[in-house]
Amino acid sequence: MKIPEILTALSGERITSTAMWEKHRRDEIYTLFENFVYGVAPECPKDMRFSVKTIEREHNITQKKADMIFPNFKISADIFVPTENTKKLPAYLLCMHQFEEDSCNIDEGLDFEIVPILDIVERGYAIVTMKTSQICPDVFTNEPYGDGIFKWIDYSKRDNSWSIIASWAWGLSRVMDYLQTDEDIDESRVAVIGHSRSGKTALWAGASDKRFAMVVSNDSGCTGAAMTRGKKGEHVKDINDAFHWFCENYIKYNDDEDMLPIDQHMLLALIAPRPLYVASSSLDEWADPDSELRSCRFASEIYELYGLDGVIVPEGIEENIPYHGGMIAYHCKTGEHGLTKQDWNLFLDFSDIHLK
Ligand code: GTR
């Protein structure tokens, strides 16, 4: 089992400087992920426009409902800021997948484990949410492209065409397009965050769009933060059999993971030198916390090329301890697969260092 090296180009040349990385190797790795894993996303259509409505919520919080409108479809996001806000705030953009959407009814309050809106705003951040099902529903069959955005933007059905996770990541970039125009948001301090399938999406969005100043993945596991090679729990075949989240080329590796030209530490490397947070849960064997941490250790190499520390953790890590010393933060909370207030508190502590 040979792990592909971040700092050795396909030509065999050794990458020894950030200039070489940025000029050549980063693009090379990005293109491999596009072609073999997530699929190639289209450009943003030129005729996008925005529309915003404002709703006053409890606790002096204003919710802005922003629509990114195209001729045939639209993407919506909700932005929560203090009502009396006068300055440009750092923000979290949370990618919410279908089950999360269903468990957060904003009309019933603003305090949820997976998105504690009140706490986040209290800590001085705007919080923005984007629901994935409006872009493409999470389809559990082999015919995923009949619905959602694939109806509107040409889906060519090539083996490297974009698939569902890439479409959600693309949606996050469209929300970022809007946030750049929002007077409450500091566009240079927007973190993209997601849990589980949305954690995979947040990582791909962060790799694809350098406007995201920080990236947070919670329990993202297989084809997220976790290394594929040597992983326990979910494998490429499991994920491709159960979902249609990745491009057709990825399915070819179902029984041959070791032949993939990339591994997931290289996805984390694409986020460098920006701050990155990888969080795990101790009982989440399907995602495999050890493998998520191993990926952070390997990705640290690229942060070091920039003269920065990657992840700083001792040999035997302790649960519930935040490791925030480097540019890659890590914690493993005690418990099951899930995004909780405990995680959010630690993410906010880390972003206080880098986005405040
Ligand atoms: C699981 C899937 C994981 C994870 C999770 C989720 O069934 O196998 O990779 O993404 O779903 O998104 O909730």
Boltz pocket constraint, residues with backbone or C-beta under 6 A from the ligand:
constraints:
  - pocket:
      binder: B
      contacts: [[A, 195], [A, 196], [A, 197], [A, 198], [A, 219], [A, 220], [A, 221], [A, 222], [A, 234], [A, 239], [A, 242]]
      max_distance: 6.0
